[in-house]
């Protein structure tokens, strides 16, 4: 389980009337809770770590006012789990969302 708190500059712009592009980057604070079971026993740990992230995406505005979008995020962080587990290094590329927002 990983919980993120991130921030930084956010850029958003429309290309024409129907397409919005956005991007953001900045510092990242994460908390992780890790559990592992194998033949040698059970291990667990939790802790905080820091790093940075970047995200980008786009959204289309359909004629009905609904927005359909896709976003991706990359992050790089290291979390000290304590105990004998050491550090958890996270460097994923994630599909952040496929958003469908109904307009009024």
C-alpha contacts under 8 A as a table, 3 or more apart, distances in Angstrom:
res1	aa1	res2	aa2	distance
1	X	32	X	5.57
1	X	33	X	5.19
1	X	34	X	6.56
2	X	30	X	6.71
2	X	31	X	5.70
2	X	32	X	4.35
2	X	33	X	6.54
3	X	30	X	5.57
3	X	31	X	5.20
3	X	32	X	6.38
4	X	28	X	6.94
4	X	29	X	5.91
4	X	30	X	4.59
4	X	31	X	6.69
5	X	28	X	5.96
5	X	29	X	5.17
5	X	30	X	6.28
6	X	26	X	6.99
6	X	27	X	5.90
6	X	28	X	4.46
6	X	29	X	6.18
6	X	53	X	7.74
7	X	25	X	7.32
7	X	26	X	5.62
7	X	27	X	6.10
7	X	28	X	6.95
8	X	24	X	6.66
8	X	25	X	5.62
8	X	26	X	4.39
8	X	27	X	6.71
9	X	24	X	5.69
9	X	25	X	6.29
9	X	26	X	6.95
10	X	22	X	7.26
10	X	23	X	5.93
10	X	24	X	4.46
10	X	25	X	7.24
11	X	22	X	5.42
11	X	23	X	5.31
11	X	24	X	6.22
12	X	20	X	6.92
12	X	21	X	5.74
12	X	22	X	4.24
12	X	23	X	6.65
13	X	20	X	5.58
13	X	21	X	5.51
13	X	22	X	6.48
14	X	17	X	6.87
14	X	18	X	7.43
14	X	19	X	5.63
14	X	20	X	4.24
14	X	21	X	6.27
15	X	18	X	7.10
15	X	19	X	5.32
15	X	20	X	6.07
15	X	21	X	7.48
16	X	19	X	6.32
17	X	61	X	7.90
18	X	60	X	5.41
18	X	61	X	4.85
18	X	62	X	7.09
19	X	58	X	6.98
19	X	59	X	5.78
19	X	60	X	4.70
19	X	61	X	6.46
20	X	58	X	5.50
20	X	59	X	5.19
20	X	60	X	6.50
21	X	56	X	7.62
21	X	57	X	5.95
21	X	58	X	4.45
21	X	59	X	6.66
22	X	56	X	5.56
22	X	57	X	5.49
22	X	58	X	6.22
23	X	54	X	7.49
23	X	55	X	5.53
23	X	56	X	4.17
23	X	57	X	6.58
24	X	54	X	5.69
24	X	55	X	5.27
24	X	56	X	6.48
25	X	52	X	7.45
25	X	53	X	5.50
25	X	54	X	4.14
25	X	55	X	6.29
26	X	52	X	5.60
26	X	53	X	5.69
26	X	54	X	6.73
27	X	50	X	7.51
27	X	51	X	5.97
27	X	52	X	4.33
27	X	53	X	6.39
28	X	50	X	5.58
28	X	51	X	4.97
28	X	52	X	4.75
28	X	53	X	6.32
28	X	77	X	7.64
29	X	48	X	7.28
29	X	49	X	5.95
29	X	50	X	4.65
29	X	51	X	6.56
30	X	48	X	5.64
30	X	49	X	5.27
30	X	50	X	6.14
30	X	77	X	7.85
30	X	79	X	7.37
31	X	46	X	7.31
31	X	47	X	5.64
31	X	48	X	4.46
31	X	49	X	6.44
31	X	79	X	7.40
32	X	46	X	5.38
32	X	47	X	5.69
32	X	48	X	6.59
32	X	79	X	7.18
32	X	81	X	7.62
33	X	44	X	7.58
33	X	45	X	6.02
33	X	46	X	4.30
33	X	47	X	6.92
33	X	81	X	7.80
34	X	44	X	5.43
34	X	45	X	5.37
34	X	46	X	6.00
34	X	81	X	7.62
35	X	42	X	7.46
35	X	43	X	5.84
35	X	44	X	4.26
35	X	45	X	6.69
36	X	42	X	5.74
36	X	43	X	5.24
36	X	44	X	6.19
37	X	40	X	7.81
37	X	41	X	5.83
37	X	42	X	4.42
37	X	43	X	6.46
38	X	41	X	5.51
38	X	42	X	6.52
43	X	85	X	7.68
44	X	85	X	7.67
45	X	81	X	4.91
45	X	82	X	5.97
45	X	83	X	6.60
45	X	85	X	7.06
46	X	80	X	7.51
46	X	81	X	4.65
46	X	82	X	6.75
47	X	79	X	6.22
47	X	80	X	5.55
47	X	81	X	4.86
47	X	82	X	6.90
48	X	79	X	5.44
48	X	80	X	6.35
48	X	81	X	7.63
49	X	77	X	6.57
49	X	78	X	5.41
49	X	79	X	3.99
49	X	80	X	6.38
50	X	77	X	5.49
50	X	78	X	6.24
50	X	79	X	6.99
51	X	75	X	7.31
51	X	76	X	5.48
51	X	77	X	4.09
51	X	78	X	6.75
52	X	75	X	5.77
52	X	76	X	5.65
52	X	77	X	6.59
53	X	73	X	7.12
53	X	74	X	5.61
53	X	75	X	4.12
53	X	76	X	6.41
54	X	73	X	5.79
54	X	74	X	5.40
54	X	75	X	6.45
55	X	71	X	7.27
55	X	72	X	5.70
55	X	73	X	4.20
55	X	74	X	6.29
56	X	71	X	5.74
56	X	72	X	5.71
56	X	73	X	6.63
57	X	69	X	7.28
57	X	70	X	5.58
57	X	71	X	3.96
57	X	72	X	6.21
58	X	69	X	5.49
58	X	70	X	5.71
58	X	71	X	6.49
59	X	67	X	6.15
59	X	68	X	5.38
59	X	69	X	3.85
59	X	70	X	6.51
60	X	67	X	5.46
60	X	68	X	5.22
60	X	69	X	6.10
61	X	65	X	5.99
61	X	66	X	5.82
61	X	67	X	4.49
61	X	68	X	6.55
62	X	65	X	5.41
62	X	66	X	5.34
62	X	67	X	6.12
62	X	68	X	7.48
63	X	66	X	7.29
64	X	103	X	7.40
65	X	102	X	6.46
65	X	103	X	4.66
65	X	104	X	6.90
66	X	100	X	6.65
66	X	101	X	5.36
66	X	102	X	4.28
66	X	103	X	5.07
67	X	99	X	7.31
67	X	100	X	5.48
67	X	101	X	4.93
67	X	102	X	6.46
67	X	103	X	7.34
68	X	98	X	7.22
68	X	99	X	5.53
68	X	100	X	4.64
68	X	101	X	6.65
69	X	97	X	7.64
69	X	98	X	5.53
69	X	99	X	5.00
69	X	100	X	6.65
70	X	95	X	7.79
70	X	96	X	7.43
70	X	97	X	5.72
70	X	98	X	4.72
70	X	99	X	6.49
71	X	95	X	6.11
71	X	96	X	5.14
71	X	97	X	5.51
71	X	98	X	6.89
72	X	93	X	7.07
72	X	94	X	5.55
72	X	95	X	4.55
72	X	96	X	4.81
72	X	97	X	7.30
73	X	93	X	5.74
73	X	94	X	5.23
73	X	95	X	6.59
73	X	96	X	6.02
74	X	91	X	7.03
74	X	92	X	5.78
74	X	93	X	4.49
74	X	94	X	6.36
75	X	90	X	7.20
75	X	91	X	5.42
75	X	92	X	5.99
75	X	93	X	6.98
76	X	89	X	7.53
76	X	90	X	5.66
76	X	91	X	4.48
76	X	92	X	7.26
77	X	89	X	5.87
77	X	90	X	5.29
77	X	91	X	6.64
78	X	87	X	6.29
78	X	88	X	5.59
78	X	89	X	4.45
78	X	90	X	6.25
79	X	87	X	5.36
79	X	88	X	5.00
79	X	89	X	6.42
80	X	86	X	6.02
80	X	87	X	4.42
80	X	88	X	6.37
81	X	85	X	6.15
81	X	86	X	5.79
81	X	87	X	5.71
81	X	88	X	6.73
82	X	85	X	6.28
82	X	86	X	5.96
82	X	87	X	7.64
83	X	86	X	6.89
